[in-house]
Amino acid sequence: MKTSICDQYGIDFPLFAFSHCRDVVAAVTNAGGLGVLGGTAFTPEALEQELNWIDEQVRGKPYGVDIIVPAKFEGKGEKLEAGALVDRIPAEYREFVTELLASHDIPDDHKRRVGGSSLSGDTGEALLEVALRHPIKLMANALGVPPPYMIEAGQSSGVPVAALVGAREHALKQVAAGVDLIIAQGTEAGGHCGEVSTLVLVPEVLDALAEVGSDIPVLAAGGIVTGRQMAACVAMGAAGAWTGSVWLTTEEAETAPHTVQKMLTATSRDTIRSAGRTGKPSRQLVSDWTNAWAPNPGGQKPLPLPLQSMLVEPTLRRIDKLAASGHPGAQELATYFVGQGVGLMNKVKPARTVVLEFIEDYLAAAQRLSDSVPD
Ligand SMILES: Cc1cc2nc3c(=O)[nH]c(=O)nc-3n(C[C@H](O)[C@H](O)[C@H](O)COP(=O)(O)O)c2cc1C
């Protein structure tokens, strides 16, 4: 394909792949798309190692880094001492998790620690410094307008800044803040998402940008796991697709093994948008864990970001390990971020194959569109 976004980013096919796994990032980039490493959960030292490895694998081909710096979070601007946020987790919430585990035959692990959260936003600047020492072609941010240091770093380094949005008005705020690329992410998406579907959000955002005279490119995201869906979004005016879920069941992904099995058999109705993982609504696989938290009827109201993820992430990791060893209660509780496209993800494949299938499916869809237009 030759489109302006392909020229701008030096890619063959405008398929952007968000993944926490460096192997997926390198495989997508080497197959002609653009891999984006989710960097938030790494320490700056670990991110440096991951990016060194990617540099060796892609040898100058383009890739990006995503660093979430939430615009709003508990404790923001209070300059808290380490551990002070932990003290804000009420005792009854720790008790609630203990009881939920007990009801699934999982004894409380007294070593279980609530701990720091990668969503507290406090490592964002250090991670960005590391990323900018590498030949990245894109930096992305989610959960609000990027912090001024990210916009400034983008301007001074010439690396475009992308922002995820789930609503028309958020796209306008991002344009006013100076981002270079909008990712219009519908509610179908895995991870944090809004309430508007991709099919409605993409044209809404494109129209809103046109009204303010902005021609910055818009990528479509949310539920896109095939080339035909990508073609539909390009037909609506998107410059390409930004994807996350589809890489979770690739050979390269580091998704917990039991969760992969759940994803392969899940239907598009087996996800829920719940704040029970991070404190902000995010789409995940339905499980006994998500059922225990609001908005599920009778569920516990989650704590705000990042307290909820500080409370639950170590436990969810322990659940994954127990589920992998065959513990039935843990298998009922196991969950992970994934979008509604999970219903179409039925086979483990190499990431490169996923890209090649996207291209084939995209071309067939484009042909169907073209055939539908009279000569
Ligand atoms: C497991 C997982 C983790 C995610 N984590 C982040 C993240 O750290 N930063 C971010 O900007 N987006 C994150 N996202 C959202 C993706 O960037 C992307 O917008 C979304 O996956 C697109 O929808 P899809 O899952 O239907 O492809 C995550 C998505 C998934 C599935």
PDBQT file of the ligand as one rigid body, heavy atoms in Angstrom, charges set to zero:
ROOT
HETATM    1  C1  LIG A 401      -3.501  -6.330  27.072  1.00  0.00    +0.000 C 
HETATM    2  C2  LIG A 401      -3.681  -4.907  26.668  1.00  0.00    +0.000 A 
HETATM    3  C3  LIG A 401      -2.978  -3.915  27.332  1.00  0.00    +0.000 A 
HETATM    4  C4  LIG A 401      -3.083  -2.589  26.915  1.00  0.00    +0.000 A 
HETATM    5  N1  LIG A 401      -2.324  -1.642  27.527  1.00  0.00    +0.000 NA
HETATM    6  C5  LIG A 401      -2.263  -0.407  26.988  1.00  0.00    +0.000 A 
HETATM    7  C6  LIG A 401      -1.290   0.536  27.426  1.00  0.00    +0.000 A 
HETATM    8  O1  LIG A 401      -0.485   0.269  28.332  1.00  0.00    +0.000 OA
HETATM    9  N2  LIG A 401      -1.246   1.745  26.813  1.00  0.00    +0.000 N 
HETATM   10  C7  LIG A 401      -2.102   2.068  25.794  1.00  0.00    +0.000 A 
HETATM   11  O2  LIG A 401      -2.009   3.169  25.242  1.00  0.00    +0.000 OA
HETATM   12  N3  LIG A 401      -3.030   1.201  25.359  1.00  0.00    +0.000 NA
HETATM   13  C8  LIG A 401      -3.116  -0.025  25.910  1.00  0.00    +0.000 A 
HETATM   14  N4  LIG A 401      -4.013  -0.928  25.428  1.00  0.00    +0.000 N 
HETATM   15  C9  LIG A 401      -4.936  -0.531  24.353  1.00  0.00    +0.000 C 
HETATM   16  C10 LIG A 401      -4.266  -0.734  22.985  1.00  0.00    +0.000 C 
HETATM   17  O3  LIG A 401      -3.270   0.250  22.788  1.00  0.00    +0.000 OA
HETATM   18  C11 LIG A 401      -5.279  -0.624  21.835  1.00  0.00    +0.000 C 
HETATM   19  O4  LIG A 401      -5.789   0.681  21.742  1.00  0.00    +0.000 OA
HETATM   20  C12 LIG A 401      -6.440  -1.588  21.936  1.00  0.00    +0.000 C 
HETATM   21  O5  LIG A 401      -5.975  -2.867  22.244  1.00  0.00    +0.000 OA
HETATM   22  C13 LIG A 401      -7.191  -1.615  20.604  1.00  0.00    +0.000 C 
HETATM   23  O6  LIG A 401      -8.328  -2.423  20.634  1.00  0.00    +0.000 OA
HETATM   24  P1  LIG A 401      -8.295  -4.024  20.395  1.00  0.00    +0.000 P 
HETATM   25  O7  LIG A 401      -7.797  -4.577  21.689  1.00  0.00    +0.000 OA
HETATM   26  O8  LIG A 401      -9.691  -4.369  20.131  1.00  0.00    +0.000 OA
HETATM   27  O9  LIG A 401      -7.351  -4.266  19.252  1.00  0.00    +0.000 OA
HETATM   28  C14 LIG A 401      -3.958  -2.249  25.855  1.00  0.00    +0.000 A 
HETATM   29  C15 LIG A 401      -4.705  -3.245  25.231  1.00  0.00    +0.000 A 
HETATM   30  C16 LIG A 401      -4.588  -4.560  25.617  1.00  0.00    +0.000 A 
HETATM   31  C17 LIG A 401      -5.398  -5.613  24.895  1.00  0.00    +0.000 C 
ENDROOT
TORSDOF 0
